Amino acid sequence: MTKITDIPAIRFKGFSDTWEQRKLGDVGETYTGLSGKTKADFGHGQARFITYMNVFSNPISNPEMTEPIEIDPKQNEVEVGDVFFTTSSETPEEVGMSSVLLEKRGKIYLNSFCFGFRPTEKIDSYYLAYMLRSESAREKIILLAQGISRYNISKNKVMEIAVSLPSLDEQKLVGQYFRQLDNLITLHQRKPVVVNSSSTMNALPNQHLYFQVLE
């Protein structure tokens, strides 16, 4: 498959390679959240599931925001490095919010109103987390929203979105940079993070560091 490439205008020192444009579906596979459950199945059990609000609110999944459920081998168990996407919301601007799992405690499933994405290629988890919350990535996802009173997205359509992937070493630097920035934001408030790269960087002294998700 042909890979589209481009070069950001501002980079970390020492990097000059192009950034590849890859469809999500070419670098990973999807799976469904909990299915076939009734109200009586929730609130007890030795397993836990990641809640909708955990995915919606956190670029990095919060290991504390899970709820109990019985162990069920028919369900898809999540793994560290997986990405979760919300599939519906009351507004198109809030559909398809993403969250990356970096810590797993025991047997964990995903709630029924999200789907999971498991990379099949090596991608830095922090880079993936903040790239998918970037302004340009969010714009692509919002365009996929369909509905009237409630909006939904198709996981197959999400997999057609092209994202920017630099080298793994550069991914790690970009991911670490935005991890530190998010930690600073968290000191003041915790809200769903949408990264506006240009305005964020203009507000910081080290403007040689720049994360731009290419169109």
DRENPAPA-301605 format. One record per residue (C-alpha): residue in three letters; residue number from 0; y, x negated, z negated. Coordinates in nm, 2 decimals. Layout:
<r><r>ALA</r><k>NUM</k><y>Y</y><x>X</x><z>Z</z></r>
...
This chain:
<r><r>MET</r><k>0</k><y>0.00</y><x>0.00</x><z>0.00</z></r>
<r><r>THR</r><k>1</k><y>0.35</y><x>-0.13</x><z>0.09</z></r>
<r><r>LYS</r><k>2</k><y>0.56</y><x>-0.23</x><z>-0.21</z></r>
<r><r>ILE</r><k>3</k><y>0.93</y><x>-0.19</x><z>-0.19</z></r>
<r><r>THR</r><k>4</k><y>1.12</y><x>-0.47</x><z>-0.36</z></r>
<r><r>ASP</r><k>5</k><y>1.48</y><x>-0.53</x><z>-0.47</z></r>
<r><r>ILE</r><k>6</k><y>1.68</y><x>-0.78</x><z>-0.68</z></r>
<r><r>PRO</r><k>7</k><y>1.91</y><x>-0.66</x><z>-0.96</z></r>
<r><r>ALA</r><k>8</k><y>2.27</y><x>-0.79</x><z>-0.95</z></r>
<r><r>ILE</r><k>9</k><y>2.26</y><x>-0.93</x><z>-1.31</z></r>
<r><r>ARG</r><k>10</k><y>1.95</y><x>-1.10</x><z>-1.46</z></r>
<r><r>PHE</r><k>11</k><y>1.82</y><x>-1.29</x><z>-1.76</z></r>
<r><r>LYS</r><k>12</k><y>1.87</y><x>-1.66</x><z>-1.71</z></r>
<r><r>GLY</r><k>13</k><y>1.59</y><x>-1.83</x><z>-1.52</z></r>
<r><r>PHE</r><k>14</k><y>1.47</y><x>-1.52</x><z>-1.32</z></r>
<r><r>SER</r><k>15</k><y>1.53</y><x>-1.47</x><z>-0.95</z></r>
<r><r>ASP</r><k>16</k><y>1.21</y><x>-1.29</x><z>-0.83</z></r>
<r><r>THR</r><k>17</k><y>1.24</y><x>-0.95</x><z>-0.68</z></r>
<r><r>TRP</r><k>18</k><y>1.16</y><x>-0.63</x><z>-0.87</z></r>
<r><r>GLU</r><k>19</k><y>0.88</y><x>-0.42</x><z>-0.71</z></r>
<r><r>GLN</r><k>20</k><y>0.92</y><x>-0.05</x><z>-0.67</z></r>
<r><r>ARG</r><k>21</k><y>0.58</y><x>0.10</x><z>-0.76</z></r>
<r><r>LYS</r><k>22</k><y>0.47</y><x>0.47</x><z>-0.79</z></r>
<r><r>LEU</r><k>23</k><y>0.34</y><x>0.55</x><z>-1.14</z></r>
<r><r>GLY</r><k>24</k><y>0.02</y><x>0.68</x><z>-0.99</z></r>
<r><r>ASP</r><k>25</k><y>-0.05</y><x>0.34</x><z>-0.83</z></r>
<r><r>VAL</r><k>26</k><y>-0.03</y><x>0.16</x><z>-1.17</z></r>
<r><r>GLY</r><k>27</k><y>-0.21</y><x>0.41</x><z>-1.40</z></r>
<r><r>GLU</r><k>28</k><y>-0.41</y><x>0.72</x><z>-1.45</z></r>
<r><r>THR</r><k>29</k><y>-0.33</y><x>1.05</x><z>-1.63</z></r>
<r><r>TYR</r><k>30</k><y>-0.53</y><x>1.26</x><z>-1.87</z></r>
<r><r>THR</r><k>31</k><y>-0.47</y><x>1.60</x><z>-2.05</z></r>
<r><r>GLY</r><k>32</k><y>-0.38</y><x>1.68</x><z>-2.41</z></r>
<r><r>LEU</r><k>33</k><y>-0.58</y><x>1.90</x><z>-2.64</z></r>
<r><r>SER</r><k>34</k><y>-0.75</y><x>2.20</x><z>-2.47</z></r>
<r><r>GLY</r><k>35</k><y>-0.96</y><x>2.49</x><z>-2.57</z></r>
<r><r>LYS</r><k>36</k><y>-0.82</y><x>2.51</x><z>-2.92</z></r>
<r><r>THR</r><k>37</k><y>-0.71</y><x>2.81</x><z>-3.13</z></r>
<r><r>LYS</r><k>38</k><y>-0.48</y><x>2.84</x><z>-3.42</z></r>
<r><r>ALA</r><k>39</k><y>-0.77</y><x>2.81</x><z>-3.66</z></r>
<r><r>ASP</r><k>40</k><y>-0.86</y><x>2.46</x><z>-3.53</z></r>
<r><r>PHE</r><k>41</k><y>-0.54</y><x>2.31</x><z>-3.66</z></r>
<r><r>GLY</r><k>42</k><y>-0.42</y><x>2.20</x><z>-4.00</z></r>
<r><r>HIS</r><k>43</k><y>-0.75</y><x>2.04</x><z>-4.12</z></r>
<r><r>GLY</r><k>44</k><y>-1.00</y><x>1.77</x><z>-4.01</z></r>
<r><r>GLN</r><k>45</k><y>-1.06</y><x>1.40</x><z>-4.00</z></r>
<r><r>ALA</r><k>46</k><y>-0.88</y><x>1.34</x><z>-3.67</z></r>
<r><r>ARG</r><k>47</k><y>-0.50</y><x>1.37</x><z>-3.60</z></r>
<r><r>PHE</r><k>48</k><y>-0.29</y><x>1.46</x><z>-3.29</z></r>
<r><r>ILE</r><k>49</k><y>0.05</y><x>1.34</x><z>-3.18</z></r>
<r><r>THR</r><k>50</k><y>0.30</y><x>1.62</x><z>-3.19</z></r>
<r><r>TYR</r><k>51</k><y>0.52</y><x>1.75</x><z>-2.92</z></r>
<r><r>MET</r><k>52</k><y>0.83</y><x>1.65</x><z>-3.12</z></r>
<r><r>ASN</r><k>53</k><y>0.70</y><x>1.30</x><z>-3.17</z></r>
<r><r>VAL</r><k>54</k><y>0.69</y><x>1.26</x><z>-2.79</z></r>
<r><r>PHE</r><k>55</k><y>1.02</y><x>1.43</x><z>-2.73</z></r>
<r><r>SER</r><k>56</k><y>1.21</y><x>1.24</x><z>-2.99</z></r>
<r><r>ASN</r><k>57</k><y>1.08</y><x>0.89</x><z>-2.97</z></r>
<r><r>PRO</r><k>58</k><y>1.06</y><x>0.63</x><z>-2.68</z></r>
<r><r>ILE</r><k>59</k><y>0.81</y><x>0.46</x><z>-2.91</z></r>
<r><r>SER</r><k>60</k><y>0.56</y><x>0.70</x><z>-3.07</z></r>
<r><r>ASN</r><k>61</k><y>0.61</y><x>0.74</x><z>-3.45</z></r>
<r><r>PRO</r><k>62</k><y>0.27</y><x>0.70</x><z>-3.62</z></r>
<r><r>GLU</r><k>63</k><y>0.38</y><x>0.93</x><z>-3.90</z></r>
<r><r>MET</r><k>64</k><y>0.45</y><x>1.22</x><z>-3.67</z></r>
<r><r>THR</r><k>65</k><y>0.09</y><x>1.34</x><z>-3.64</z></r>
<r><r>GLU</r><k>66</k><y>-0.10</y><x>1.64</x><z>-3.77</z></r>
<r><r>PRO</r><k>67</k><y>-0.47</y><x>1.70</x><z>-3.87</z></r>
<r><r>ILE</r><k>68</k><y>-0.74</y><x>1.84</x><z>-3.65</z></r>
<r><r>GLU</r><k>69</k><y>-1.11</y><x>1.83</x><z>-3.64</z></r>
<r><r>ILE</r><k>70</k><y>-1.29</y><x>1.55</x><z>-3.45</z></r>
<r><r>ASP</r><k>71</k><y>-1.39</y><x>1.67</x><z>-3.11</z></r>
<r><r>PRO</r><k>72</k><y>-1.57</y><x>1.44</x><z>-2.86</z></r>
<r><r>LYS</r><k>73</k><y>-1.48</y><x>1.67</x><z>-2.57</z></r>
<r><r>GLN</r><k>74</k><y>-1.11</y><x>1.58</x><z>-2.61</z></r>
<r><r>ASN</r><k>75</k><y>-0.93</y><x>1.28</x><z>-2.47</z></r>
<r><r>GLU</r><k>76</k><y>-0.86</y><x>1.02</x><z>-2.73</z></r>
<r><r>VAL</r><k>77</k><y>-0.53</y><x>0.82</x><z>-2.70</z></r>
<r><r>GLU</r><k>78</k><y>-0.52</y><x>0.44</x><z>-2.68</z></r>
<r><r>VAL</r><k>79</k><y>-0.25</y><x>0.19</x><z>-2.77</z></r>
<r><r>GLY</r><k>80</k><y>-0.03</y><x>0.13</x><z>-2.46</z></r>
<r><r>ASP</r><k>81</k><y>-0.06</y><x>0.49</x><z>-2.34</z></r>
<r><r>VAL</r><k>82</k><y>0.25</y><x>0.68</x><z>-2.23</z></r>
<r><r>PHE</r><k>83</k><y>0.29</y><x>1.05</x><z>-2.32</z></r>
<r><r>PHE</r><k>84</k><y>0.51</y><x>1.30</x><z>-2.12</z></r>
<r><r>THR</r><k>85</k><y>0.62</y><x>1.65</x><z>-2.24</z></r>
<r><r>THR</r><k>86</k><y>0.54</y><x>1.90</x><z>-1.97</z></r>
<r><r>SER</r><k>87</k><y>0.78</y><x>2.19</x><z>-2.06</z></r>
<r><r>SER</r><k>88</k><y>1.12</y><x>2.26</x><z>-2.22</z></r>
<r><r>GLU</r><k>89</k><y>1.39</y><x>2.52</x><z>-2.23</z></r>
<r><r>THR</r><k>90</k><y>1.62</y><x>2.31</x><z>-2.01</z></r>
<r><r>PRO</r><k>91</k><y>1.55</y><x>2.09</x><z>-1.71</z></r>
<r><r>GLU</r><k>92</k><y>1.74</y><x>1.80</x><z>-1.87</z></r>
<r><r>GLU</r><k>93</k><y>1.48</y><x>1.79</x><z>-2.16</z></r>
<r><r>VAL</r><k>94</k><y>1.16</y><x>1.81</x><z>-1.95</z></r>
<r><r>GLY</r><k>95</k><y>0.93</y><x>1.51</x><z>-1.90</z></r>
<r><r>MET</r><k>96</k><y>1.05</y><x>1.31</x><z>-2.20</z></r>
<r><r>SER</r><k>97</k><y>0.83</y><x>1.01</x><z>-2.25</z></r>
<r><r>SER</r><k>98</k><y>0.69</y><x>0.81</x><z>-2.55</z></r>
<r><r>VAL</r><k>99</k><y>0.47</y><x>0.50</x><z>-2.56</z></r>
<r><r>LEU</r><k>100</k><y>0.20</y><x>0.45</x><z>-2.82</z></r>
<r><r>LEU</r><k>101</k><y>0.21</y><x>0.11</x><z>-2.99</z></r>
<r><r>GLU</r><k>102</k><y>0.02</y><x>0.19</x><z>-3.31</z></r>
<r><r>LYS</r><k>103</k><y>-0.30</y><x>0.39</x><z>-3.36</z></r>
<r><r>ARG</r><k>104</k><y>-0.44</y><x>0.50</x><z>-3.70</z></r>
<r><r>GLY</r><k>105</k><y>-0.79</y><x>0.64</x><z>-3.67</z></r>
<r><r>LYS</r><k>106</k><y>-0.90</y><x>0.89</x><z>-3.41</z></r>
<r><r>ILE</r><k>107</k><y>-0.59</y><x>1.04</x><z>-3.24</z></r>
<r><r>TYR</r><k>108</k><y>-0.55</y><x>1.30</x><z>-2.97</z></r>
<r><r>LEU</r><k>109</k><y>-0.25</y><x>1.43</x><z>-2.79</z></r>
<r><r>ASN</r><k>110</k><y>-0.09</y><x>1.78</x><z>-2.83</z></r>
<r><r>SER</r><k>111</k><y>-0.16</y><x>2.05</x><z>-2.57</z></r>
<r><r>PHE</r><k>112</k><y>0.20</y><x>2.05</x><z>-2.43</z></r>
<r><r>CYS</r><k>113</k><y>0.20</y><x>1.69</x><z>-2.31</z></r>
<r><r>PHE</r><k>114</k><y>-0.01</y><x>1.48</x><z>-2.08</z></r>
<r><r>GLY</r><k>115</k><y>-0.11</y><x>1.11</x><z>-2.11</z></r>
<r><r>PHE</r><k>116</k><y>-0.07</y><x>0.82</x><z>-1.88</z></r>
<r><r>ARG</r><k>117</k><y>-0.28</y><x>0.50</x><z>-1.91</z></r>
<r><r>PRO</r><k>118</k><y>-0.16</y><x>0.20</x><z>-1.72</z></r>
<r><r>THR</r><k>119</k><y>-0.43</y><x>0.02</x><z>-1.52</z></r>
<r><r>GLU</r><k>120</k><y>-0.22</y><x>-0.28</x><z>-1.47</z></r>
<r><r>LYS</r><k>121</k><y>-0.06</y><x>-0.50</x><z>-1.73</z></r>
<r><r>ILE</r><k>122</k><y>0.29</y><x>-0.37</x><z>-1.81</z></r>
<r><r>ASP</r><k>123</k><y>0.49</y><x>-0.45</x><z>-2.12</z></r>
<r><r>SER</r><k>124</k><y>0.49</y><x>-0.15</x><z>-2.34</z></r>
<r><r>TYR</r><k>125</k><y>0.85</y><x>-0.19</x><z>-2.47</z></r>
<r><r>TYR</r><k>126</k><y>0.97</y><x>-0.23</x><z>-2.11</z></r>
<r><r>LEU</r><k>127</k><y>0.78</y><x>0.08</x><z>-2.00</z></r>
<r><r>ALA</r><k>128</k><y>0.92</y><x>0.28</x><z>-2.30</z></r>
<r><r>TYR</r><k>129</k><y>1.28</y><x>0.22</x><z>-2.23</z></r>
<r><r>MET</r><k>130</k><y>1.25</y><x>0.21</x><z>-1.85</z></r>
<r><r>LEU</r><k>131</k><y>1.11</y><x>0.56</x><z>-1.85</z></r>
<r><r>ARG</r><k>132</k><y>1.40</y><x>0.68</x><z>-2.07</z></r>
<r><r>SER</r><k>133</k><y>1.66</y><x>0.51</x><z>-1.84</z></r>
<r><r>GLU</r><k>134</k><y>1.92</y><x>0.71</x><z>-1.67</z></r>
<r><r>SER</r><k>135</k><y>1.78</y><x>0.67</x><z>-1.32</z></r>
<r><r>ALA</r><k>136</k><y>1.42</y><x>0.75</x><z>-1.42</z></r>
<r><r>ARG</r><k>137</k><y>1.53</y><x>1.06</x><z>-1.61</z></r>
<r><r>GLU</r><k>138</k><y>1.72</y><x>1.18</x><z>-1.30</z></r>
<r><r>LYS</r><k>139</k><y>1.41</y><x>1.16</x><z>-1.10</z></r>
<r><r>ILE</r><k>140</k><y>1.20</y><x>1.34</x><z>-1.36</z></r>
<r><r>ILE</r><k>141</k><y>1.47</y><x>1.62</x><z>-1.40</z></r>
<r><r>LEU</r><k>142</k><y>1.45</y><x>1.69</x><z>-1.03</z></r>
<r><r>LEU</r><k>143</k><y>1.09</y><x>1.78</x><z>-1.07</z></r>
<r><r>ALA</r><k>144</k><y>1.16</y><x>2.06</x><z>-1.33</z></r>
<r><r>GLN</r><k>145</k><y>1.07</y><x>2.41</x><z>-1.21</z></r>
<r><r>GLY</r><k>146</k><y>1.13</y><x>2.74</x><z>-1.38</z></r>
<r><r>ILE</r><k>147</k><y>1.38</y><x>3.00</x><z>-1.49</z></r>
<r><r>SER</r><k>148</k><y>1.38</y><x>3.07</x><z>-1.87</z></r>
<r><r>ARG</r><k>149</k><y>1.14</y><x>2.77</x><z>-1.93</z></r>
<r><r>TYR</r><k>150</k><y>1.10</y><x>2.46</x><z>-1.72</z></r>
<r><r>ASN</r><k>151</k><y>0.78</y><x>2.27</x><z>-1.64</z></r>
<r><r>ILE</r><k>152</k><y>0.68</y><x>1.96</x><z>-1.45</z></r>
<r><r>SER</r><k>153</k><y>0.36</y><x>1.87</x><z>-1.27</z></r>
<r><r>LYS</r><k>154</k><y>0.19</y><x>1.55</x><z>-1.38</z></r>
<r><r>ASN</r><k>155</k><y>0.09</y><x>1.49</x><z>-1.02</z></r>
<r><r>LYS</r><k>156</k><y>0.46</y><x>1.50</x><z>-0.92</z></r>
<r><r>VAL</r><k>157</k><y>0.55</y><x>1.26</x><z>-1.20</z></r>
<r><r>MET</r><k>158</k><y>0.29</y><x>1.02</x><z>-1.07</z></r>
<r><r>GLU</r><k>159</k><y>0.48</y><x>1.01</x><z>-0.74</z></r>
<r><r>ILE</r><k>160</k><y>0.80</y><x>0.87</x><z>-0.90</z></r>
<r><r>ALA</r><k>161</k><y>0.88</y><x>0.51</x><z>-0.81</z></r>
<r><r>VAL</r><k>162</k><y>0.97</y><x>0.28</x><z>-1.09</z></r>
<r><r>SER</r><k>163</k><y>1.10</y><x>-0.08</x><z>-1.10</z></r>
<r><r>LEU</r><k>164</k><y>0.86</y><x>-0.35</x><z>-1.22</z></r>
<r><r>PRO</r><k>165</k><y>0.98</y><x>-0.71</x><z>-1.26</z></r>
<r><r>SER</r><k>166</k><y>0.74</y><x>-0.99</x><z>-1.35</z></r>
<r><r>LEU</r><k>167</k><y>0.56</y><x>-0.95</x><z>-1.68</z></r>
<r><r>ASP</r><k>168</k><y>0.77</y><x>-1.23</x><z>-1.84</z></r>
<r><r>GLU</r><k>169</k><y>1.09</y><x>-1.06</x><z>-1.75</z></r>
<r><r>GLN</r><k>170</k><y>0.96</y><x>-0.72</x><z>-1.86</z></r>
<r><r>LYS</r><k>171</k><y>0.90</y><x>-0.86</x><z>-2.20</z></r>
<r><r>LEU</r><k>172</k><y>1.25</y><x>-0.99</x><z>-2.23</z></r>
<r><r>VAL</r><k>173</k><y>1.40</y><x>-0.67</x><z>-2.11</z></r>
<r><r>GLY</r><k>174</k><y>1.18</y><x>-0.46</x><z>-2.34</z></r>
<r><r>GLN</r><k>175</k><y>1.26</y><x>-0.68</x><z>-2.64</z></r>
<r><r>TYR</r><k>176</k><y>1.63</y><x>-0.65</x><z>-2.57</z></r>
<r><r>PHE</r><k>177</k><y>1.63</y><x>-0.27</x><z>-2.57</z></r>
<r><r>ARG</r><k>178</k><y>1.40</y><x>-0.26</x><z>-2.87</z></r>
<r><r>GLN</r><k>179</k><y>1.66</y><x>-0.45</x><z>-3.06</z></r>
<r><r>LEU</r><k>180</k><y>1.93</y><x>-0.22</x><z>-2.93</z></r>
<r><r>ASP</r><k>181</k><y>1.73</y><x>0.09</x><z>-3.03</z></r>
<r><r>ASN</r><k>182</k><y>1.68</y><x>-0.05</x><z>-3.38</z></r>
<r><r>LEU</r><k>183</k><y>2.06</y><x>-0.08</x><z>-3.41</z></r>
<r><r>ILE</r><k>184</k><y>2.10</y><x>0.28</x><z>-3.30</z></r>
<r><r>THR</r><k>185</k><y>1.84</y><x>0.39</x><z>-3.55</z></r>
<r><r>LEU</r><k>186</k><y>2.05</y><x>0.26</x><z>-3.83</z></r>
<r><r>HIS</r><k>187</k><y>2.30</y><x>0.53</x><z>-3.75</z></r>
<r><r>GLN</r><k>188</k><y>2.10</y><x>0.82</x><z>-3.62</z></r>
<r><r>ARG</r><k>189</k><y>1.77</y><x>0.91</x><z>-3.45</z></r>
<r><r>LYS</r><k>190</k><y>1.80</y><x>1.12</x><z>-3.14</z></r>
<r><r>PRO</r><k>191</k><y>1.61</y><x>1.12</x><z>-2.80</z></r>
<r><r>VAL</r><k>192</k><y>1.71</y><x>0.80</x><z>-2.63</z></r>
<r><r>VAL</r><k>193</k><y>1.83</y><x>0.80</x><z>-2.27</z></r>
<r><r>VAL</r><k>194</k><y>1.94</y><x>0.45</x><z>-2.18</z></r>
<r><r>ASN</r><k>195</k><y>2.26</y><x>0.43</x><z>-1.98</z></r>
<r><r>SER</r><k>196</k><y>2.23</y><x>0.07</x><z>-1.88</z></r>
<r><r>SER</r><k>197</k><y>2.57</y><x>0.00</x><z>-1.74</z></r>
<r><r>SER</r><k>198</k><y>2.78</y><x>0.16</x><z>-2.01</z></r>
<r><r>THR</r><k>199</k><y>2.56</y><x>0.01</x><z>-2.28</z></r>
<r><r>MET</r><k>200</k><y>2.60</y><x>-0.34</x><z>-2.15</z></r>
<r><r>ASN</r><k>201</k><y>2.97</y><x>-0.30</x><z>-2.09</z></r>
<r><r>ALA</r><k>202</k><y>3.00</y><x>-0.23</x><z>-2.47</z></r>
<r><r>LEU</r><k>203</k><y>2.82</y><x>-0.54</x><z>-2.57</z></r>
<r><r>PRO</r><k>204</k><y>2.93</y><x>-0.91</x><z>-2.57</z></r>
<r><r>ASN</r><k>205</k><y>2.62</y><x>-1.05</x><z>-2.41</z></r>
<r><r>GLN</r><k>206</k><y>2.67</y><x>-0.90</x><z>-2.07</z></r>
<r><r>HIS</r><k>207</k><y>2.44</y><x>-1.15</x><z>-1.89</z></r>
<r><r>LEU</r><k>208</k><y>2.16</y><x>-0.93</x><z>-2.02</z></r>
<r><r>TYR</r><k>209</k><y>2.12</y><x>-0.63</x><z>-1.80</z></r>
<r><r>PHE</r><k>210</k><y>1.85</y><x>-0.37</x><z>-1.75</z></r>
<r><r>GLN</r><k>211</k><y>1.90</y><x>-0.17</x><z>-1.43</z></r>
<r><r>VAL</r><k>212</k><y>1.63</y><x>0.07</x><z>-1.30</z></r>
<r><r>LEU</r><k>213</k><y>1.67</y><x>0.03</x><z>-0.93</z></r>
<r><r>GLU</r><k>214</k><y>1.68</y><x>0.32</x><z>-0.70</z></r>
